[in-house]
Every structure is written in structure tokens, then in C-alpha cells.
């Protein structure tokens, strides 16, 4: 917890997205996060992810989030 709110997660996600969008030339990236994990959802939102829909898997509630390359590029210029 001592590393929470220091930007490490956002930096890691942005580094991964940079690799996926620039090196691998993907057009979109999806992820699942637990529906109650608001901190993760906010962190992913900083990298341009938006909620796509609710998902149930294995009895758990998840949120499907996605980001398109143009949205990610825009989030990097802010």
C-alpha cells in the first residue's frame, strides 16, 4: 500500500500500451477488472480505457474495458 497513488500502475499500463500500439501496431486493447475495483478502473481510465460492458465470469462480476489507438494517443498528449 505504500506505493499506491504514486503513478506506478499508470506508468506500467502506458508502457505496455505503447508497446502494443506502436511496436505491435494493434488497433485496440481490452481488459477485465473486478467490478468493485474502482482504483484500477480509475487508473486504466487515465490511460484512455473506457468501460465497454459488465461481464460475469466464474460467479464474479467484472467490467470489460477497452481502448482504441486514437483514444490512447489522445490521452498521451494531455
C-alpha positions in Angstrom: 0.0 0.0 0.0 2.9 2.3 0.5 3.3 2.5 -3.3 -0.4 3.3 -4.0 -1.3 6.6 -5.7 2.3 7.1 -6.8 1.6 6.6 -10.5 3.5 3.3 -10.9 0.4 1.4 -12.2 -0.5 4.1 -14.7 3.1 4.3 -15.9 3.2 0.5 -16.3 0.0 0.4 -18.3 1.1 3.3 -20.5 4.4 1.5 -21.2 2.6 -1.7 -22.1 0.1 0.2 -24.3 2.9 2.0 -26.0 4.4 -1.4 -26.9 1.1 -2.8 -28.1 0.1 0.2 -30.2 3.5 1.3 -31.6 5.6 -1.9 -31.8 2.8 -4.5 -32.4 0.6 -2.0 -34.3 -2.6 -3.2 -32.6 -5.7 -1.1 -33.1 -7.4 -1.8 -29.7 -6.8 -3.4 -26.4 -9.3 -4.9 -23.9 -9.0 -5.9 -20.3 -11.2 -7.2 -17.5 -11.2 -5.8 -14.0 -13.3 -6.7 -11.0 -16.4 -4.5 -10.8 -15.6 -3.4 -7.2 -12.0 -2.4 -8.0 -12.6 1.3 -8.6 -9.0 2.3 -8.1 -8.0 0.0 -11.0 -10.8 1.3 -13.2 -9.7 4.9 -12.5 -6.1 4.0 -13.2 -7.0 2.4 -16.5 -9.2 5.4 -17.3 -6.1 7.6 -17.1 -4.6 5.5 -19.9 -7.6 6.0 -22.1 -9.6 2.9 -21.3 -13.4 3.2 -21.3 -16.0 0.8 -19.9 -17.4 -1.4 -22.6 -19.8 -3.6 -20.6 -20.4 -5.6 -17.5 -19.2 -9.3 -17.6 -19.9 -12.3 -15.3 -17.1 -14.9 -15.2 -16.9 -17.7 -12.7 -19.5 -16.2 -10.5 -17.6 -12.9 -10.3 -18.7 -9.5 -11.6 -16.2 -7.9 -14.0 -16.0 -4.8 -16.1 -14.8 -5.1 -19.7 -12.7 -2.0 -20.5 -11.2 -1.1 -23.9 -9.0 1.5 -25.5 -8.6 2.3 -29.2 -5.3 3.5 -30.5 -6.6 7.1 -31.3 -8.0 7.4 -27.8 -4.8 6.2 -26.2 -2.8 8.6 -28.4 -5.0 11.5 -27.3 -4.6 10.5 -23.6 -0.9 10.7 -24.0 -0.9 14.2 -25.3 -2.8 15.6 -22.3 
